[in-house]
Amino acid sequence: MAYSNAYEPSAPELPESFVEQQLDGENRYHYAYQYQPSQQFSSSSVMFPPETHPDIVRSFESADRDRSGFLDESELRQALSFSGYEGISNRTIRFLMFIYKNPGDSLLRLGPKEYVELWNCLAQWRSIFDRYDRDRSGKMNSTALRDAFFHLDYMLPTLVLQLMISQFDDGTGKNVELCFDSFLECGMIVKGLTEKFKEKDPGYTGYATLSYDVFMSMIIPFIVSYD
């Protein structure tokens, strides 16, 4: 994927072994990698799904300082930094952990399987960001954000979209533009709340009945600031 010299991406380039292919009419990324049993990793690597790329294993194991087999918040930030995803805010890190943690785990942490799912998700969001960053500025305006969500089948009301964008308004009066981290944060909010709602709407009717306690437990993690 070629960019002009003026383009300053807000997220890392994908590894050379990470290639694009057409699946169901959509461009998706995956590792063009065949597992080689001769490669040596530490014992924790056996916990990863089969054919997990070595780059993902290395970033996890390098960040897992206490060798617990899990990543806490600070370790996840370090692991993503090893993979080139630097500068992701504390708030976004918490969103990622909340969404991708094992539902059966009472602690906010990620194991190898969850980390692989998150890592692949980041690559997909990065590819979407690049697609709708049409002027290759490393930024995305509100129209591009709307189009990106529409592409993902998230039909957000205009008011909701405006509210999301307004949290990134710096008060200068300029049109709000989102870097990759801000786009990822918006995406995690929409994806996370949509998935939580779907749990209460198994028939996909667009309606759900839930108690006040359940409603609050769904919403609060997405509106509390962690910075």
C-alpha positions in Angstrom: 0.0 0.0 0.0 1.8 3.2 -1.2 1.4 6.6 0.4 2.7 10.0 -0.5 5.7 11.4 1.4 3.4 13.8 3.1 1.5 11.1 4.8 2.3 10.6 8.4 0.4 7.6 9.7 -0.8 7.6 13.3 -0.4 3.8 13.5 2.4 1.5 12.5 2.9 -0.1 9.1 1.8 -3.7 9.0 4.6 -6.3 9.1 5.7 -7.5 5.7 4.3 -10.9 6.4 0.9 -9.4 7.0 -0.9 -9.5 3.6 -4.2 -8.4 2.2 -6.7 -10.8 0.7 -10.3 -10.7 -0.5 -12.8 -12.5 1.7 -16.5 -12.2 1.0 -15.9 -9.1 -1.1 -14.0 -7.3 1.6 -10.3 -6.6 2.0 -9.0 -8.3 5.1 -5.5 -8.8 6.5 -3.9 -11.9 7.7 -0.4 -13.3 8.3 1.0 -15.1 5.3 2.8 -17.5 7.6 3.1 -21.2 7.8 3.9 -22.5 11.3 7.4 -23.9 11.7 7.8 -26.3 14.6 11.5 -25.8 14.6 11.1 -22.2 15.9 12.0 -21.9 19.6 9.8 -20.0 22.1 9.5 -20.1 25.8 7.0 -22.5 27.5 4.3 -19.8 27.5 4.1 -19.9 23.7 2.3 -23.3 23.9 -0.7 -21.4 25.2 -1.2 -19.5 22.0 -3.6 -20.7 19.3 -2.0 -22.8 16.6 -0.1 -20.9 13.8 0.1 -17.7 15.9 2.7 -15.5 14.2 6.1 -15.3 16.1 5.8 -11.5 16.2 2.7 -11.7 18.3 4.2 -14.3 20.6 7.4 -12.2 21.1 5.5 -9.0 21.9 3.4 -10.9 24.5 6.3 -12.6 26.1 8.5 -9.5 26.2 5.8 -7.6 28.0 4.8 -10.4 30.4 7.4 -9.3 33.0 6.2 -11.5 35.8 5.8 -14.5 33.6 2.2 -15.0 34.8 0.9 -15.9 31.3 -1.3 -12.8 31.4 -1.0 -9.1 30.5 -2.2 -6.4 32.9 -2.9 -2.9 31.8 0.7 -1.6 31.8 2.0 -4.8 30.3 -0.6 -4.6 27.5 0.5 -1.1 26.7 4.1 -2.3 26.5 3.2 -5.3 24.3 1.4 -3.0 21.9 4.3 -0.6 21.9 6.6 -3.5 20.9 4.2 -4.0 17.9 4.4 -0.4 16.9 1.2 0.8 18.5 2.6 3.6 20.6 0.7 6.4 22.2 -2.6 4.6 22.7 -4.3 6.3 25.6 -5.0 4.8 29.0 -8.7 5.1 28.3 -8.5 3.1 25.0 -6.2 0.5 26.6 -9.0 0.0 29.3 -11.6 -0.3 26.6 -9.6 -3.0 24.8 -9.0 -5.0 28.0 -12.7 -4.7 29.0 -13.9 -5.9 25.6 -11.4 -8.7 24.9 -10.8 -10.1 28.4 -12.1 -13.6 29.1 -15.7 -13.2 30.4 -15.0 -15.9 32.9 -12.0 -14.1 34.4 -12.8 -11.7 37.3 -9.5 -9.9 36.7 -8.9 -7.2 34.0 -6.2 -9.0 32.1 -5.6 -10.8 28.8 -4.2 -14.2 28.2 -2.5 -15.3 24.9 -5.8 -16.2 23.1 -7.4 -12.9 24.0 -4.2 -11.0 23.1 -4.1 -12.6 19.6 -7.8 -11.7 19.1 -7.1 -8.1 20.1 -3.9 -7.9 18.0 -5.8 -9.0 14.9 -8.6 -6.6 15.7 -6.2 -3.7 15.8 -4.9 -4.6 12.4 -8.5 -4.6 11.0 -9.3 -1.2 12.5 -6.0 0.1 11.2 -7.0 -1.0 7.7 -10.4 0.6 8.0 -8.8 3.8 9.2 -6.4 3.9 6.3 -9.3 3.3 3.9 -11.3 6.3 5.1 -8.3 8.6 5.7 -8.7 9.6 2.1 -6.3 12.6 2.0 -3.6 10.5 3.7 -3.3 13.1 6.5 -3.2 10.6 9.4 -6.5 12.1 10.5 -10.2 11.4 10.0 -13.0 13.9 9.9 -16.6 13.3 11.0 -17.8 12.5 7.5 -15.2 9.8 7.1 -16.0 8.4 10.6 -19.7 8.2 9.7 -18.7 6.3 6.4 -16.4 4.0 8.3 -19.1 3.0 10.8 -21.6 2.6 8.0 -19.1 0.2 6.3 -19.1 -1.8 9.5 -22.9 -1.9 9.6 -23.1 0.5 12.5 -25.9 2.9 11.6 -25.4 5.6 14.2 -27.9 8.5 14.6 -26.4 11.8 13.7 -26.8 13.1 17.3 -24.9 10.1 18.7 -22.1 10.6 16.1 -21.8 14.3 17.0 -21.6 13.5 20.7 -18.8 11.0 20.2 -16.8 13.5 18.1 -17.4 16.3 20.6 -15.3 14.7 23.3 -12.2 15.3 21.0 -13.0 19.0 20.5 -10.1 21.1 21.7 -12.1 24.3 21.9 -10.2 26.1 19.1 -13.2 26.2 16.9 -11.5 24.0 14.2 -13.3 21.0 12.7 -12.6 18.0 14.8 -10.3 15.4 13.3 -9.5 12.1 14.8 -6.1 10.3 14.8 -5.9 6.5 14.9 -6.1 6.3 18.7 -9.3 8.5 18.8 -10.8 6.5 16.0 -10.0 3.3 17.8 -11.6 4.6 21.0 -14.8 5.5 19.1 -14.8 2.2 17.5 -14.4 0.3 20.7 -17.2 2.2 22.3 -19.6 1.5 19.4 -18.5 -2.1 19.1 -18.5 -2.8 22.8 -21.9 -1.3 23.5 -23.4 -3.0 20.4 -22.1 -6.4 21.5 -23.4 -5.9 25.0 -26.8 -4.9 23.6 -26.9 -7.9 21.3 -26.5 -10.2 24.4 -29.8 -8.9 25.6 -31.4 -8.9 22.1 -30.6 -12.4 20.8 -33.3 -12.2 18.1 -31.7 -9.0 16.7 -35.0 -7.1 16.9 -33.4 -3.8 17.9 -35.1 -3.9 21.2 -34.1 -5.3 24.6 -35.5 -5.5 28.1 -33.0 -5.1 30.9 -32.9 -4.0 34.5 -31.4 -0.8 35.8 -28.4 -2.7 37.4 -27.6 -4.5 34.1 -27.9 -1.2 32.1 -25.5 0.6 34.4 -23.0 -2.3 34.4 -23.1 -2.2 30.6 -22.7 1.6 30.2 -20.4 2.7 33.0 -17.1 1.1 31.8 -17.6 3.0 28.5 -18.1 6.5 30.0 -15.7 6.5 33.0 -12.5 8.3 32.3 -9.3 6.5 33.1 -6.7 9.1 32.1 
